[in-house]
Amino acid sequence: MQARRVSGRKVRYAVVGGGWISQAAFMPGVDQTGNSEMTAIVTGDPAKADALARTYGLTAFGYDRYPEALASGLFDAVYLALPNGMHRDYAVPALEAGCHVLLEKPMAVSVAECEAINAAAKASGAKLMVAYRLHFEPGTLDAIARIRAGEIGEPRMFTATFGQAVAAGNHRAQQGYWAGPVPDMGTYPLNAVRNLFGEEPVEVSALGSRRPDSPFAFDGTVAVTLRFPSGRLAQFTVSYETDAVDAYRVTGTKGDLHLQPAFLFGMGLGGTLTRGGEKERLAYPSVDQFGGQTRYFSDCILHDRAPEPDGEEGLCDIRILEAVERALATGRTQTLAPMTRSRRPDPAQGMALPEVEPPPMVNAAQPGG
Ligand SMILES: NC(=O)c1ccc[n+]([C@@H]2O[C@H](COP(=O)([O-])OP(=O)(O)OC[C@H]3O[C@@H](n4cnc5c(N)ncnc54)[C@H](OP(=O)(O)O)[C@@H]3O)[C@@H](O)[C@H]2O)c1
């Protein structure tokens, strides 16, 4: 089927999966984008179908009626925020139906699934964007611009920590490695360093830690090391069993850029740029990252532009996450085939919509419970 054409009006979205991120972040920001609106929700929870449909004026469908929803003509695009292992099964039919897809990260749970999603997008011409909200966030783009401009000299190393406490009842705790801390949280430092260095890694090693009393059937804390073709090294540690922390630093021959917070939403990012002992404070406004991301994607649909964080960007991260899984299983360093990413974030793609207060959530909770 051909991609849905939208011109002269707002892009109409269906939300697929009414969990934490849909209710707390995506749905509240749509109204202020100016070029997008919500018209439907696909949910398995009758209470959400009722309450969210009433709050936002939506038509509700159950998952069993997904094909009917896709054929209804009620929406042009879906925002897909299901557990990672369900992304492929809901993205492919939407793309095949010509429906544009804004797909939560991580893109899927294998390279093969990413390839299936990308093939479906190519076949219909429907737009696909992986929801890398930080690609539109002012601090992230400023860091990329400063590194590209040589403000820290030649970058040599990257280190990051990203941790949170995840409740045993959350879907993240119950679906193995691919819902665990490496795909869920590691995607952020991984995506950051690939775009800060502007290259794709060629070697991956990893160590995991599984406490005897852990509620997780996977490593709750994992440290990953990457080697890039230039010889640069990157290291990040992610955890489901620490207090909240999110930070990275990228250090070069002439300076050091440190961001903390670096990956979260609902707050402004900030940090320090140090050169020759001189410190410059970096502070960025708190913006509605989700509204900005939606506005960017709708612009791409309305003006027939290819989104920057496309299916290739999603796949670039997933092939590394697969290598981490192999490294953890074997205890051996994994080699990755050299790869060139065709696009990188453009510092001009920043968005600065104001934060929006979300309404109370219905049957949803943050990962910590
Ligand atoms: N970009 C970001 O900053 C960000 C932040 C958090 C999460 N995410 C991504 O968004 C996706 C959803 O994460 P979340 O935190 O919103 O998760 P969540 O709160 O657990 O929500 C997931 C929703 O998926 C639906 N669902 C359908 N089948 C399910 C099943 N078998 N098990 C659990 N849920 C099921 C449920 O919605 P219904 O009750 O409506 O059916 C559930 O509420 C993940 O891919 C995650 O990586 C992105």
PDBQT file of the ligand as one rigid body, heavy atoms in Angstrom, charges set to zero:
ROOT
HETATM    1  N1  LIG A 401      12.183   7.849  24.765  1.00  0.00    +0.000 N 
HETATM    2  C1  LIG A 401      12.171   7.700  26.075  1.00  0.00    +0.000 C 
HETATM    3  O1  LIG A 401      12.613   8.541  26.844  1.00  0.00    +0.000 OA
HETATM    4  C2  LIG A 401      11.561   6.457  26.640  1.00  0.00    +0.000 A 
HETATM    5  C3  LIG A 401      11.318   6.403  28.013  1.00  0.00    +0.000 A 
HETATM    6  C4  LIG A 401      10.667   5.276  28.510  1.00  0.00    +0.000 A 
HETATM    7  C5  LIG A 401      10.333   4.226  27.666  1.00  0.00    +0.000 A 
HETATM    8  N2  LIG A 401      10.633   4.303  26.334  1.00  0.00    +0.000 N 
HETATM    9  C6  LIG A 401      10.297   3.183  25.445  1.00  0.00    +0.000 C 
HETATM   10  O2  LIG A 401       8.876   3.138  25.314  1.00  0.00    +0.000 OA
HETATM   11  C7  LIG A 401       8.434   1.779  25.288  1.00  0.00    +0.000 C 
HETATM   12  C8  LIG A 401       7.401   1.583  26.408  1.00  0.00    +0.000 C 
HETATM   13  O3  LIG A 401       8.008   1.861  27.647  1.00  0.00    +0.000 OA
HETATM   14  P1  LIG A 401       7.153   2.326  28.919  1.00  0.00    +0.000 P 
HETATM   15  O4  LIG A 401       8.113   2.792  29.930  1.00  0.00    +0.000 OA
HETATM   16  O5  LIG A 401       6.062   3.252  28.522  1.00  0.00    +0.000 OA
HETATM   17  O6  LIG A 401       6.558   0.929  29.389  1.00  0.00    +0.000 OA
HETATM   18  P2  LIG A 401       5.217   0.612  30.188  1.00  0.00    +0.000 P 
HETATM   19  O7  LIG A 401       4.882   1.713  31.114  1.00  0.00    +0.000 OA
HETATM   20  O8  LIG A 401       5.362  -0.762  30.709  1.00  0.00    +0.000 OA
HETATM   21  O9  LIG A 401       4.116   0.656  29.020  1.00  0.00    +0.000 OA
HETATM   22  C9  LIG A 401       4.068  -0.290  28.007  1.00  0.00    +0.000 C 
HETATM   23  C10 LIG A 401       2.607  -0.436  27.587  1.00  0.00    +0.000 C 
HETATM   24  O10 LIG A 401       2.562  -1.383  26.536  1.00  0.00    +0.000 OA
HETATM   25  C11 LIG A 401       1.292  -2.027  26.575  1.00  0.00    +0.000 C 
HETATM   26  N3  LIG A 401       1.491  -3.482  26.543  1.00  0.00    +0.000 N 
HETATM   27  C12 LIG A 401       0.946  -4.318  25.630  1.00  0.00    +0.000 A 
HETATM   28  N4  LIG A 401       1.312  -5.570  25.842  1.00  0.00    +0.000 NA
HETATM   29  C13 LIG A 401       2.107  -5.566  26.935  1.00  0.00    +0.000 A 
HETATM   30  C14 LIG A 401       2.790  -6.580  27.643  1.00  0.00    +0.000 A 
HETATM   31  N5  LIG A 401       2.747  -7.852  27.266  1.00  0.00    +0.000 N 
HETATM   32  N6  LIG A 401       3.502  -6.229  28.726  1.00  0.00    +0.000 NA
HETATM   33  C15 LIG A 401       3.578  -4.946  29.111  1.00  0.00    +0.000 A 
HETATM   34  N7  LIG A 401       2.972  -3.936  28.452  1.00  0.00    +0.000 NA
HETATM   35  C16 LIG A 401       2.223  -4.239  27.384  1.00  0.00    +0.000 A 
HETATM   36  C17 LIG A 401       0.597  -1.585  27.842  1.00  0.00    +0.000 C 
HETATM   37  O11 LIG A 401      -0.270  -0.549  27.447  1.00  0.00    +0.000 OA
HETATM   38  P3  LIG A 401      -1.871  -0.731  27.460  1.00  0.00    +0.000 P 
HETATM   39  O12 LIG A 401      -2.237  -1.033  28.880  1.00  0.00    +0.000 OA
HETATM   40  O13 LIG A 401      -2.358   0.550  26.964  1.00  0.00    +0.000 OA
HETATM   41  O14 LIG A 401      -2.172  -1.886  26.530  1.00  0.00    +0.000 OA
HETATM   42  C18 LIG A 401       1.701  -0.983  28.668  1.00  0.00    +0.000 C 
HETATM   43  O15 LIG A 401       1.214  -0.006  29.528  1.00  0.00    +0.000 OA
HETATM   44  C19 LIG A 401       9.691   0.914  25.415  1.00  0.00    +0.000 C 
HETATM   45  O16 LIG A 401      10.114   0.545  24.124  1.00  0.00    +0.000 OA
HETATM   46  C20 LIG A 401      10.706   1.845  26.038  1.00  0.00    +0.000 C 
HETATM   47  O17 LIG A 401      12.045   1.534  25.700  1.00  0.00    +0.000 OA
HETATM   48  C21 LIG A 401      11.233   5.402  25.820  1.00  0.00    +0.000 A 
ENDROOT
TORSDOF 0
